């Protein structure tokens, strides 16, 4: 996790330098505050990843001489023929369109989104603790 931690710390340094230049050129407190918060977020994330990465075992991604085969394994179950992501996307698009058109369309889209998400989550549920 060294690479990820140093990447976030590098972003914090970049945002810090950009914040100094932005404040000196624009004198805008809103943008400078937003960049300062981005510095804090990137620094905290980088510090956390580096701090916890020392306590975890070494990953295959951290080995510079590692092979692809070292990190193979089961990644999870992905449904090969599910129609629910299409319905979730259409319902979300209807709800987003409803924000622009009217509250009535948003409510229809939100209801469709709720039903499609429930269908997506329980697609393979066949009883108590069944998969």
N, C-alpha and C positions, 0 to 999 in steps of 0.2 A: 504494500500500500504506500510505498515510498513515492512512487511516481505521481499518484493522485494527490498526495499531500503537498508535494513540491509544486505541482501544477496549480493548486489553489493558492498557495503562498505567492507564487509568481503573479497570479491574477491580483492578489492583494497589493503587491508592489506596483503593478501597472496602474491599478485604480488609484493608488495613492499619488503617484506621479501625475496622472491625468487630473486628479482633484486639485493639486497645487497649481498646475497650469490653467485649469478652468477657472479657479478662483481669481488668479492674477489677471486673466484676460477678460472675464465676463463680470466679475463681482456680483454674481447671482447666488444668493444664499440657498435657494431651493435646489438648484443643481449641485452645488457644492455639498449640501447635506445629503442628497441622494448618493453622490459618489462616496462620501465618507461612510455612509451605511453599507455601501457595496464593499468598501475596504474591510469594514468590520465583519461582514458576513463571510467574505472569502478567507480572511485571516482565521476566524473561528472554525470554519470548516476544515481548512488546511491543518490547523493545530490539532483538531480532534482526530482527523484521519491519521496524522503522524503519531499522535500520542497512543491511540488504540492499536495502530498497526504494529507497534513494538511488542504488544502483548499477545498478538495472534501468531499462529504458525506461519511459516513462509509459504506463500502461494506460488503456483507455477508461473504466474504472470510476473513475479518479482525476480525470477531467475533469468539472467541475460542469456544464458546458454540453454534455456529450456526449449523443449519441443512441444508441438501442438498436441501430441498424444497425451501429454502429462495432465492436461486440464479437461480431458474428455470425461464424460459421465452423463447421468440423466439430468436434464435441464427442467423437466416438468412434463405435464400432459397438456397438449394443445389439440383441440378438437379439429379434425380434418375437414369436417363438413357442416360447420355451424352457420346458420343463417342469422343468429342473434346479433352479431356485430353490425350487420347491415341495418337491422331494425333499430339498434341503439343509435347508430349514426344518423339515420333518417329522423328519429324522434328528437335528437339533440339539434339537428338542423332546423326542424320545425319550431322548437322552443326558441332558438336563437332568432329565427325569422319573426317569431311572435313578439320579441322585444322591440323590433323595428315597426311592425305593422299594428299590433294591438294586443291588449292583455288577454283577449279571448283565445287568440291563436297560441299565445304563450301557455295558457292553462291546458289547452289540448295537447300541445307538445310536451309539457311537463308530465301530464298523466301518461302519455304514450311512452315517455322516457322512463318513468317509474315502472311501468308494466314490462317494458323490454329489458330493463336492467334486472328485474326479478326473474324474468325468463332466462336471461343469460346466466345468472348466478346459479339457478336451480336446474340447469339444462340436463345434468346427469344425475340428479337426485332421484332416487327410487325407493325411498323409505328412510327409516331411522338409521343414520350413519352409513348409508349405502352410497356407492360410487358407480 
